[in-house]
């Protein structure tokens, strides 16, 4: 059974305003086994230990080199480009704005 992984650049958290932690690349393994519900407490469990592993890399090329050196099948997900909607505070009071 071949191990599969995905390489991506993490997105900004919805609870943060800055972009810290979004410059590097991350490698996460795809789930190899289905999750199950533990009968005593009702918690969700898994027998797949690779699901807990997250590796961080400085750039995409080093993550790809790691996968190729360890015979890991991988998929690279390119990040979406940010779209900035630049406007000034004065635009909130503009006469050209539709007023209801």
Biopython code that builds the backbone (N, CA, C, O; Angstrom):
import numpy as np
from Bio.PDB.StructureBuilder import StructureBuilder

atoms = [
    (1, "UNK", "N", (0.843, -1.181, 0.000)),
    (1, "UNK", "CA", (0.000, 0.000, 0.000)),
    (1, "UNK", "C", (0.892, 1.249, 0.000)),
    (1, "UNK", "O", (1.768, 1.397, 0.852)),
    (2, "UNK", "N", (0.663, 2.119, -0.941)),
    (2, "UNK", "CA", (1.469, 3.332, -1.061)),
    (2, "UNK", "C", (0.908, 4.432, -0.167)),
    (2, "UNK", "O", (-0.305, 4.621, -0.068)),
    (3, "UNK", "N", (1.801, 5.137, 0.467)),
    (3, "UNK", "CA", (1.414, 6.261, 1.310)),
    (3, "UNK", "C", (1.200, 7.467, 0.411)),
    (3, "UNK", "O", (2.013, 7.743, -0.471)),
    (4, "UNK", "N", (0.112, 8.182, 0.634)),
    (4, "UNK", "CA", (-0.186, 9.368, -0.173)),
    (4, "UNK", "C", (-0.164, 10.597, 0.723)),
    (4, "UNK", "O", (-0.564, 10.546, 1.886)),
    (5, "UNK", "N", (0.307, 11.690, 0.164)),
    (5, "UNK", "CA", (0.408, 12.932, 0.922)),
    (5, "UNK", "C", (-0.016, 14.105, 0.055)),
    (5, "UNK", "O", (-0.053, 14.016, -1.172)),
    (6, "UNK", "N", (-0.331, 15.197, 0.718)),
    (6, "UNK", "CA", (-0.627, 16.433, -0.006)),
    (6, "UNK", "C", (0.311, 17.513, 0.502)),
    (6, "UNK", "O", (0.610, 17.603, 1.692)),
    (7, "UNK", "N", (0.764, 18.328, -0.438)),
    (7, "UNK", "CA", (1.671, 19.432, -0.136)),
    (7, "UNK", "C", (0.914, 20.713, -0.446)),
    (7, "UNK", "O", (0.400, 20.888, -1.551)),
    (8, "UNK", "N", (0.849, 21.605, 0.528)),
    (8, "UNK", "CA", (0.087, 22.840, 0.343)),
    (8, "UNK", "C", (0.690, 23.942, 1.194)),
    (8, "UNK", "O", (1.498, 23.696, 2.090)),
    (9, "UNK", "N", (0.278, 25.152, 0.891)),
    (9, "UNK", "CA", (0.673, 26.316, 1.677)),
    (9, "UNK", "C", (-0.529, 26.679, 2.548)),
    (9, "UNK", "O", (-1.590, 26.992, 2.007)),
    (10, "UNK", "N", (-0.402, 26.649, 3.876)),
    (10, "UNK", "CA", (-1.567, 26.863, 4.728)),
    (10, "UNK", "C", (-2.154, 28.255, 4.570)),
    (10, "UNK", "O", (-1.436, 29.231, 4.355)),
    (11, "UNK", "N", (-3.471, 28.324, 4.680)),
    (11, "UNK", "CA", (-4.180, 29.590, 4.546)),
    (11, "UNK", "C", (-4.211, 30.313, 5.887)),
    (11, "UNK", "O", (-3.925, 29.727, 6.931)),
    (12, "UNK", "N", (-4.554, 31.564, 5.841)),
    (12, "UNK", "CA", (-4.674, 32.380, 7.044)),
    (12, "UNK", "C", (-5.894, 31.913, 7.832)),
    (12, "UNK", "O", (-6.947, 31.639, 7.255)),
    (13, "UNK", "N", (-5.750, 31.827, 9.123)),
    (13, "UNK", "CA", (-6.848, 31.451, 9.989)),
    (13, "UNK", "C", (-7.896, 32.563, 9.985)),
    (13, "UNK", "O", (-7.546, 33.738, 9.876)),
    (14, "UNK", "N", (-9.160, 32.212, 10.103)),
    (14, "UNK", "CA", (-10.222, 33.213, 10.103)),
    (14, "UNK", "C", (-10.178, 34.097, 11.346)),
    (14, "UNK", "O", (-10.733, 35.196, 11.341)),
    (15, "UNK", "N", (-9.536, 33.640, 12.393)),
    (15, "UNK", "CA", (-9.488, 34.396, 13.638)),
    (15, "UNK", "C", (-8.261, 35.292, 13.741)),
    (15, "UNK", "O", (-8.062, 35.928, 14.776)),
    (16, "UNK", "N", (-7.449, 35.361, 12.727)),
    (16, "UNK", "CA", (-6.259, 36.195, 12.794)),
    (16, "UNK", "C", (-6.274, 37.220, 11.679)),
    (16, "UNK", "O", (-6.810, 36.978, 10.597)),
    (17, "UNK", "N", (-5.680, 38.365, 11.957)),
    (17, "UNK", "CA", (-5.642, 39.410, 10.948)),
    (17, "UNK", "C", (-4.328, 39.399, 10.187)),
    (17, "UNK", "O", (-4.270, 39.873, 9.052)),
    (18, "UNK", "N", (-3.279, 38.869, 10.787)),
    (18, "UNK", "CA", (-1.976, 38.826, 10.143)),
    (18, "UNK", "C", (-1.802, 37.581, 9.296)),
    (18, "UNK", "O", (-2.692, 36.733, 9.220)),
    (19, "UNK", "N", (-0.639, 37.482, 8.657)),
    (19, "UNK", "CA", (-0.374, 36.350, 7.779)),
    (19, "UNK", "C", (0.749, 35.466, 8.305)),
    (19, "UNK", "O", (1.401, 34.763, 7.533)),
    (20, "UNK", "N", (0.978, 35.498, 9.613)),
    (20, "UNK", "CA", (2.038, 34.673, 10.199)),
    (20, "UNK", "C", (1.707, 33.189, 10.027)),
    (20, "UNK", "O", (0.574, 32.760, 10.245)),
    (21, "UNK", "N", (2.712, 32.427, 9.636)),
    (21, "UNK", "CA", (2.534, 30.999, 9.482)),
    (21, "UNK", "C", (2.007, 30.578, 8.123)),
    (21, "UNK", "O", (1.701, 29.403, 7.923)),
    (22, "UNK", "N", (1.893, 31.507, 7.184)),
    (22, "UNK", "CA", (1.359, 31.161, 5.866)),
    (22, "UNK", "C", (2.429, 31.194, 4.778)),
    (22, "UNK", "O", (2.117, 30.990, 3.605)),
    (23, "UNK", "N", (3.677, 31.447, 5.144)),
    (23, "UNK", "CA", (4.736, 31.553, 4.138)),
    (23, "UNK", "C", (5.318, 30.195, 3.766)),
    (23, "UNK", "O", (5.705, 29.984, 2.617)),
    (24, "UNK", "N", (5.385, 29.273, 4.724)),
    (24, "UNK", "CA", (5.991, 27.973, 4.474)),
    (24, "UNK", "C", (5.023, 27.006, 3.805)),
    (24, "UNK", "O", (3.884, 27.356, 3.497)),
    (25, "UNK", "N", (5.496, 25.787, 3.589)),
    (25, "UNK", "CA", (4.701, 24.737, 2.965)),
    (25, "UNK", "C", (4.535, 23.602, 3.955)),
    (25, "UNK", "O", (5.409, 23.376, 4.792)),
    (26, "UNK", "N", (3.423, 22.884, 3.871)),
    (26, "UNK", "CA", (3.115, 21.817, 4.799)),
    (26, "UNK", "C", (2.838, 20.528, 4.044)),
    (26, "UNK", "O", (2.266, 20.542, 2.954)),
    (27, "UNK", "N", (3.249, 19.419, 4.636)),
    (27, "UNK", "CA", (2.987, 18.100, 4.079)),
    (27, "UNK", "C", (2.126, 17.344, 5.086)),
    (27, "UNK", "O", (2.510, 17.186, 6.245)),
    (28, "UNK", "N", (0.958, 16.876, 4.637)),
    (28, "UNK", "CA", (0.074, 16.072, 5.468)),
    (28, "UNK", "C", (-0.253, 14.791, 4.732)),
    (28, "UNK", "O", (-0.422, 14.790, 3.513)),
    (29, "UNK", "N", (-0.341, 13.710, 5.468)),
    (29, "UNK", "CA", (-0.646, 12.425, 4.863)),
    (29, "UNK", "C", (-2.148, 12.226, 4.750)),
    (29, "UNK", "O", (-2.913, 12.666, 5.609)),
    (30, "UNK", "N", (-2.560, 11.561, 3.683)),
    (30, "UNK", "CA", (-3.975, 11.235, 3.487)),
    (30, "UNK", "C", (-4.359, 10.124, 4.460)),
    (30, "UNK", "O", (-3.523, 9.287, 4.800)),
    (31, "UNK", "N", (-5.609, 10.104, 4.910)),
    (31, "UNK", "CA", (-6.001, 9.047, 5.841)),
    (31, "UNK", "C", (-5.897, 7.669, 5.194)),
    (31, "UNK", "O", (-6.388, 7.451, 4.086)),
    (32, "UNK", "N", (-5.255, 6.748, 5.895)),
    (32, "UNK", "CA", (-5.060, 5.407, 5.368)),
    (32, "UNK", "C", (-6.100, 4.424, 5.869)),
    (32, "UNK", "O", (-6.259, 3.346, 5.298)),
    (33, "UNK", "N", (-6.814, 4.786, 6.936)),
    (33, "UNK", "CA", (-7.844, 3.913, 7.497)),
    (33, "UNK", "C", (-9.029, 4.764, 7.914)),
    (33, "UNK", "O", (-8.887, 5.949, 8.217)),
    (34, "UNK", "N", (-10.196, 4.145, 7.925)),
    (34, "UNK", "CA", (-11.411, 4.865, 8.300)),
    (34, "UNK", "C", (-11.427, 5.121, 9.808)),
    (34, "UNK", "O", (-10.882, 4.338, 10.585)),
    (35, "UNK", "N", (-12.049, 6.210, 10.205)),
    (35, "UNK", "CA", (-12.205, 6.508, 11.625)),
    (35, "UNK", "C", (-13.344, 5.662, 12.190)),
    (35, "UNK", "O", (-14.220, 5.212, 11.453)),
    (36, "UNK", "N", (-13.320, 5.457, 13.480)),
    (36, "UNK", "CA", (-14.368, 4.679, 14.134)),
    (36, "UNK", "C", (-14.765, 5.386, 15.422)),
    (36, "UNK", "O", (-14.032, 6.240, 15.921)),
    (37, "UNK", "N", (-15.916, 5.030, 15.951)),
    (37, "UNK", "CA", (-16.387, 5.607, 17.206)),
    (37, "UNK", "C", (-16.070, 4.618, 18.322)),
    (37, "UNK", "O", (-16.486, 3.460, 18.282)),
    (38, "UNK", "N", (-15.338, 5.087, 19.302)),
    (38, "UNK", "CA", (-14.948, 4.245, 20.419)),
    (38, "UNK", "C", (-16.186, 3.963, 21.266)),
    (38, "UNK", "O", (-16.874, 4.903, 21.663)),
    (39, "UNK", "N", (-16.489, 2.692, 21.555)),
    (39, "UNK", "CA", (-17.776, 2.357, 22.158)),
    (39, "UNK", "C", (-17.961, 2.829, 23.602)),
    (39, "UNK", "O", (-19.090, 3.112, 24.001)),
    (40, "UNK", "N", (-16.898, 2.924, 24.392)),
    (40, "UNK", "CA", (-17.065, 3.274, 25.795)),
    (40, "UNK", "C", (-17.389, 4.752, 25.986)),
    (40, "UNK", "O", (-18.355, 5.091, 26.669)),
    (41, "UNK", "N", (-16.581, 5.640, 25.382)),
    (41, "UNK", "CA", (-16.757, 7.074, 25.597)),
    (41, "UNK", "C", (-17.415, 7.773, 24.420)),
    (41, "UNK", "O", (-17.890, 8.900, 24.559)),
    (42, "UNK", "N", (-17.450, 7.124, 23.266)),
    (42, "UNK", "CA", (-18.063, 7.745, 22.095)),
    (42, "UNK", "C", (-17.132, 8.669, 21.347)),
    (42, "UNK", "O", (-17.583, 9.423, 20.485)),
    (43, "UNK", "N", (-15.831, 8.633, 21.653)),
    (43, "UNK", "CA", (-14.872, 9.474, 20.968)),
    (43, "UNK", "C", (-14.556, 8.904, 19.602)),
    (43, "UNK", "O", (-14.699, 7.703, 19.372)),
    (44, "UNK", "N", (-14.128, 9.767, 18.697)),
    (44, "UNK", "CA", (-13.711, 9.313, 17.374)),
    (44, "UNK", "C", (-12.260, 8.890, 17.442)),
    (44, "UNK", "O", (-11.407, 9.633, 17.927)),
    (45, "UNK", "N", (-11.982, 7.685, 16.951)),
    (45, "UNK", "CA", (-10.627, 7.168, 16.986)),
    (45, "UNK", "C", (-10.157, 6.774, 15.604)),
    (45, "UNK", "O", (-10.938, 6.744, 14.653)),
    (46, "UNK", "N", (-8.873, 6.470, 15.500)),
    (46, "UNK", "CA", (-8.287, 6.052, 14.241)),
    (46, "UNK", "C", (-7.086, 5.171, 14.530)),
    (46, "UNK", "O", (-6.378, 5.385, 15.514)),
    (47, "UNK", "N", (-6.854, 4.193, 13.688)),
    (47, "UNK", "CA", (-5.692, 3.335, 13.823)),
    (47, "UNK", "C", (-4.561, 3.799, 12.904)),
    (47, "UNK", "O", (-3.508, 3.165, 12.846)),
    (48, "UNK", "N", (-4.775, 4.891, 12.194)),
    (48, "UNK", "CA", (-3.795, 5.414, 11.245)),
    (48, "UNK", "C", (-2.905, 6.447, 11.946)),
    (48, "UNK", "O", (-3.366, 7.537, 12.285)),
    (49, "UNK", "N", (-1.648, 6.107, 12.159)),
    (49, "UNK", "CA", (-0.744, 7.019, 12.852)),
    (49, "UNK", "C", (-0.225, 8.132, 11.949)),
    (49, "UNK", "O", (0.212, 9.169, 12.446)),
    (50, "UNK", "N", (-0.264, 7.939, 10.642)),
    (50, "UNK", "CA", (0.204, 8.988, 9.733)),
    (50, "UNK", "C", (-0.723, 10.194, 9.723)),
    (50, "UNK", "O", (-0.314, 11.280, 9.313)),
    (51, "UNK", "N", (-1.973, 10.024, 10.169)),
    (51, "UNK", "CA", (-2.901, 11.146, 10.199)),
    (51, "UNK", "C", (-2.468, 12.213, 11.198)),
    (51, "UNK", "O", (-2.899, 13.363, 11.100)),
    (52, "UNK", "N", (-1.624, 11.847, 12.154)),
    (52, "UNK", "CA", (-1.170, 12.789, 13.164)),
    (52, "UNK", "C", (0.092, 13.535, 12.747)),
    (52, "UNK", "O", (0.507, 14.472, 13.429)),
    (53, "UNK", "N", (0.703, 13.137, 11.644)),
    (53, "UNK", "CA", (1.985, 13.709, 11.234)),
    (53, "UNK", "C", (1.763, 14.883, 10.296)),
    (53, "UNK", "O", (1.084, 14.762, 9.277)),
    (54, "UNK", "N", (2.346, 16.021, 10.655)),
    (54, "UNK", "CA", (2.357, 17.203, 9.793)),
    (54, "UNK", "C", (3.781, 17.711, 9.742)),
    (54, "UNK", "O", (4.373, 18.025, 10.774)),
    (55, "UNK", "N", (4.332, 17.791, 8.539)),
    (55, "UNK", "CA", (5.703, 18.255, 8.373)),
    (55, "UNK", "C", (5.693, 19.635, 7.734)),
    (55, "UNK", "O", (4.905, 19.891, 6.824)),
    (56, "UNK", "N", (6.552, 20.515, 8.197)),
    (56, "UNK", "CA", (6.659, 21.869, 7.656)),
    (56, "UNK", "C", (7.970, 22.016, 6.906)),
    (56, "UNK", "O", (9.001, 21.488, 7.321)),
    (57, "UNK", "N", (7.916, 22.745, 5.787)),
    (57, "UNK", "CA", (9.090, 22.976, 4.954)),
    (57, "UNK", "C", (9.154, 24.452, 4.593)),
    (57, "UNK", "O", (8.137, 25.146, 4.569)),
    (58, "UNK", "N", (10.362, 24.916, 4.314)),
    (58, "UNK", "CA", (10.551, 26.317, 3.927)),
    (58, "UNK", "C", (9.994, 26.604, 2.541)),
    (58, "UNK", "O", (9.424, 27.669, 2.307)),
    (59, "UNK", "N", (10.157, 25.652, 1.618)),
    (59, "UNK", "CA", (9.679, 25.877, 0.257)),
    (59, "UNK", "C", (9.102, 24.579, -0.313)),
    (59, "UNK", "O", (9.276, 23.496, 0.244)),
    (60, "UNK", "N", (8.419, 24.729, -1.429)),
    (60, "UNK", "CA", (7.735, 23.616, -2.074)),
    (60, "UNK", "C", (8.716, 22.575, -2.583)),
    (60, "UNK", "O", (8.438, 21.378, -2.515)),
    (61, "UNK", "N", (9.848, 23.009, -3.085)),
    (61, "UNK", "CA", (10.819, 22.085, -3.672)),
    (61, "UNK", "C", (11.393, 21.125, -2.634)),
    (61, "UNK", "O", (11.627, 19.956, -2.940)),
    (62, "UNK", "N", (11.622, 21.601, -1.415)),
    (62, "UNK", "CA", (12.151, 20.706, -0.387)),
    (62, "UNK", "C", (11.105, 19.696, 0.075)),
    (62, "UNK", "O", (11.461, 18.577, 0.444)),
    (63, "UNK", "N", (9.834, 20.061, 0.062)),
    (63, "UNK", "CA", (8.777, 19.108, 0.397)),
    (63, "UNK", "C", (8.665, 18.032, -0.677)),
    (63, "UNK", "O", (8.478, 16.856, -0.367)),
    (64, "UNK", "N", (8.778, 18.433, -1.929)),
    (64, "UNK", "CA", (8.733, 17.470, -3.034)),
    (64, "UNK", "C", (9.947, 16.552, -2.976)),
    (64, "UNK", "O", (9.818, 15.350, -3.209)),
    (65, "UNK", "N", (11.122, 17.093, -2.670)),
    (65, "UNK", "CA", (12.331, 16.279, -2.563)),
    (65, "UNK", "C", (12.211, 15.262, -1.435)),
    (65, "UNK", "O", (12.679, 14.132, -1.573)),
    (66, "UNK", "N", (11.590, 15.647, -0.320)),
    (66, "UNK", "CA", (11.378, 14.718, 0.782)),
    (66, "UNK", "C", (10.482, 13.560, 0.357)),
    (66, "UNK", "O", (10.765, 12.406, 0.678)),
    (67, "UNK", "N", (9.404, 13.863, -0.362)),
    (67, "UNK", "CA", (8.491, 12.812, -0.824)),
    (67, "UNK", "C", (9.179, 11.869, -1.802)),
    (67, "UNK", "O", (9.005, 10.653, -1.721)),
    (68, "UNK", "N", (9.942, 12.412, -2.706)),
    (68, "UNK", "CA", (10.613, 11.561, -3.686)),
    (68, "UNK", "C", (11.710, 10.716, -3.050)),
    (68, "UNK", "O", (11.941, 9.588, -3.486)),
    (69, "UNK", "N", (12.388, 11.232, -2.032)),
    (69, "UNK", "CA", (13.438, 10.470, -1.354)),
    (69, "UNK", "C", (12.859, 9.326, -0.533)),
    (69, "UNK", "O", (13.530, 8.315, -0.328)),
    (70, "UNK", "N", (11.619, 9.471, -0.059)),
    (70, "UNK", "CA", (10.999, 8.456, 0.787)),
    (70, "UNK", "C", (9.905, 7.662, 0.073)),
    (70, "UNK", "O", (9.129, 6.967, 0.728)),
    (71, "UNK", "N", (9.831, 7.752, -1.250)),
    (71, "UNK", "CA", (8.850, 7.018, -2.064)),
    (71, "UNK", "C", (7.412, 7.258, -1.603)),
    (71, "UNK", "O", (6.647, 6.314, -1.405)),
    (72, "UNK", "N", (7.059, 8.523, -1.437)),
    (72, "UNK", "CA", (5.715, 8.910, -1.026)),
    (72, "UNK", "C", (5.019, 9.539, -2.225)),
    (72, "UNK", "O", (5.542, 10.476, -2.829)),
    (73, "UNK", "N", (3.842, 9.027, -2.572)),
    (73, "UNK", "CA", (3.039, 9.652, -3.621)),
    (73, "UNK", "C", (2.503, 10.967, -3.080)),
    (73, "UNK", "O", (2.033, 11.025, -1.944)),
    (74, "UNK", "N", (2.568, 12.016, -3.878)),
    (74, "UNK", "CA", (2.157, 13.326, -3.384)),
    (74, "UNK", "C", (1.361, 14.082, -4.442)),
    (74, "UNK", "O", (1.447, 13.803, -5.638)),
    (75, "UNK", "N", (0.593, 15.039, -3.964)),
    (75, "UNK", "CA", (-0.142, 15.979, -4.802)),
    (75, "UNK", "C", (0.149, 17.372, -4.273)),
    (75, "UNK", "O", (0.076, 17.613, -3.068)),
    (76, "UNK", "N", (0.480, 18.288, -5.174)),
    (76, "UNK", "CA", (0.791, 19.665, -4.780)),
    (76, "UNK", "C", (-0.424, 20.534, -5.068)),
    (76, "UNK", "O", (-0.940, 20.544, -6.186)),
    (77, "UNK", "N", (-0.872, 21.254, -4.062)),
    (77, "UNK", "CA", (-1.976, 22.201, -4.201)),
    (77, "UNK", "C", (-1.403, 23.609, -4.152)),
    (77, "UNK", "O", (-0.869, 24.037, -3.129)),
    (78, "UNK", "N", (-1.514, 24.318, -5.251)),
    (78, "UNK", "CA", (-1.007, 25.692, -5.324)),
    (78, "UNK", "C", (-1.971, 26.625, -4.577)),
    (78, "UNK", "O", (-3.185, 26.429, -4.634)),
    (79, "UNK", "N", (-1.443, 27.627, -3.886)),
    (79, "UNK", "CA", (-2.327, 28.537, -3.143)),
    (79, "UNK", "C", (-3.057, 29.494, -4.081)),
    (79, "UNK", "O", (-2.561, 29.847, -5.151)),
    (80, "UNK", "N", (-4.245, 29.902, -3.650)),
    (80, "UNK", "CA", (-4.997, 30.903, -4.401)),
    (80, "UNK", "C", (-4.391, 32.270, -4.135)),
    (80, "UNK", "O", (-3.916, 32.545, -3.032)),
    (81, "UNK", "N", (-4.409, 33.115, -5.140)),
    (81, "UNK", "CA", (-3.870, 34.465, -4.988)),
    (81, "UNK", "C", (-4.860, 35.335, -4.226)),
    (81, "UNK", "O", (-6.070, 35.244, -4.432)),
    (82, "UNK", "N", (-4.333, 36.180, -3.343)),
    (82, "UNK", "CA", (-5.191, 37.090, -2.586)),
    (82, "UNK", "C", (-5.706, 38.198, -3.482)),
    (82, "UNK", "O", (-4.976, 38.734, -4.317)),
    (83, "UNK", "N", (-6.969, 38.534, -3.300)),
    (83, "UNK", "CA", (-7.533, 39.688, -3.990)),
    (83, "UNK", "C", (-7.772, 40.774, -2.956)),
    (83, "UNK", "O", (-8.493, 40.568, -1.980)),
    (84, "UNK", "N", (-7.171, 41.917, -3.173)),
    (84, "UNK", "CA", (-7.329, 43.023, -2.241)),
    (84, "UNK", "C", (-8.386, 43.987, -2.764)),
    (84, "UNK", "O", (-8.348, 44.386, -3.928)),
    (85, "UNK", "N", (-9.323, 44.358, -1.908)),
    (85, "UNK", "CA", (-10.352, 45.332, -2.250)),
    (85, "UNK", "C", (-9.981, 46.632, -1.549)),
    (85, "UNK", "O", (-10.406, 46.886, -0.422)),
    (86, "UNK", "N", (-9.190, 47.448, -2.224)),
    (86, "UNK", "CA", (-8.682, 48.668, -1.620)),
    (86, "UNK", "C", (-9.707, 49.788, -1.753)),
    (86, "UNK", "O", (-10.184, 50.087, -2.847)),
    (87, "UNK", "N", (-10.030, 50.390, -0.638)),
    (87, "UNK", "CA", (-10.880, 51.564, -0.636)),
    (87, "UNK", "C", (-10.539, 52.390, 0.589)),
    (87, "UNK", "O", (-9.956, 51.890, 1.550)),
    (88, "UNK", "N", (-10.900, 53.624, 0.543)),
    (88, "UNK", "CA", (-10.592, 54.521, 1.647)),
    (88, "UNK", "C", (-11.796, 54.641, 2.559)),
    (88, "UNK", "O", (-12.905, 54.246, 2.200)),
    (89, "UNK", "N", (-11.569, 55.183, 3.730)),
    (89, "UNK", "CA", (-12.655, 55.400, 4.687)),
    (89, "UNK", "C", (-13.665, 56.405, 4.135)),
    (89, "UNK", "O", (-14.856, 56.320, 4.436)),
    (90, "UNK", "N", (-13.197, 57.344, 3.337)),
    (90, "UNK", "CA", (-14.091, 58.355, 2.777)),
    (90, "UNK", "C", (-15.089, 57.749, 1.787)),
    (90, "UNK", "O", (-16.138, 58.340, 1.532)),
    (91, "UNK", "N", (-14.775, 56.577, 1.229)),
    (91, "UNK", "CA", (-15.713, 55.934, 0.312)),
    (91, "UNK", "C", (-17.019, 55.543, 1.004)),
    (91, "UNK", "O", (-18.036, 55.376, 0.333)),
    (92, "UNK", "N", (-17.013, 55.396, 2.322)),
    (92, "UNK", "CA", (-18.239, 55.073, 3.047)),
    (92, "UNK", "C", (-19.240, 56.221, 3.009)),
    (92, "UNK", "O", (-20.437, 56.003, 3.196)),
    (93, "UNK", "N", (-18.766, 57.441, 2.768)),
    (93, "UNK", "CA", (-19.635, 58.617, 2.794)),
    (93, "UNK", "C", (-19.740, 59.286, 1.423)),
    (93, "UNK", "O", (-20.143, 60.445, 1.329)),
    (94, "UNK", "N", (-19.382, 58.569, 0.370)),
    (94, "UNK", "CA", (-19.385, 59.125, -0.965)),
    (94, "UNK", "C", (-20.832, 59.344, -1.466)),
    (94, "UNK", "O", (-21.730, 58.561, -1.154)),
    (95, "UNK", "N", (-21.036, 60.423, -2.249)),
    (95, "UNK", "CA", (-22.352, 60.687, -2.814)),
    (95, "UNK", "C", (-22.675, 59.740, -3.966)),
    (95, "UNK", "O", (-23.841, 59.579, -4.328)),
    (96, "UNK", "N", (-21.656, 59.117, -4.540)),
    (96, "UNK", "CA", (-21.894, 58.197, -5.640)),
    (96, "UNK", "C", (-22.379, 56.823, -5.132)),
    (96, "UNK", "O", (-22.804, 55.978, -5.920)),
    (97, "UNK", "N", (-22.311, 56.621, -3.840)),
    (97, "UNK", "CA", (-22.776, 55.370, -3.248)),
    (97, "UNK", "C", (-24.300, 55.352, -3.210)),
    (97, "UNK", "O", (-24.932, 56.363, -2.906)),
    (98, "UNK", "N", (-24.879, 54.212, -3.516)),
    (98, "UNK", "CA", (-26.347, 54.112, -3.528)),
    (98, "UNK", "C", (-26.857, 54.151, -2.078)),
    (98, "UNK", "O", (-26.430, 53.379, -1.219)),
    (99, "UNK", "N", (-27.775, 55.074, -1.852)),
    (99, "UNK", "CA", (-28.327, 55.210, -0.498)),
    (99, "UNK", "C", (-29.776, 54.709, -0.496)),
    (99, "UNK", "O", (-30.542, 54.983, -1.420)),
    (100, "UNK", "N", (-30.131, 53.977, 0.550)),
    (100, "UNK", "CA", (-31.460, 53.377, 0.597)),
    (100, "UNK", "C", (-32.387, 53.933, 1.572)),
    (100, "UNK", "O", (-33.527, 53.478, 1.669)),
]
sb = StructureBuilder()
sb.init_structure("model")
sb.init_model(0)
sb.init_chain("A")
sb.init_seg("    ")
for serial, (resi, resn, name, xyz) in enumerate(atoms, 1):
    if name == "N":
        sb.init_residue(resn, " ", resi, " ")
    sb.init_atom(name, np.array(xyz, "f"), 0.0, 1.0, " ", f" {name:<3s}", serial, name[0])
structure = sb.get_structure()
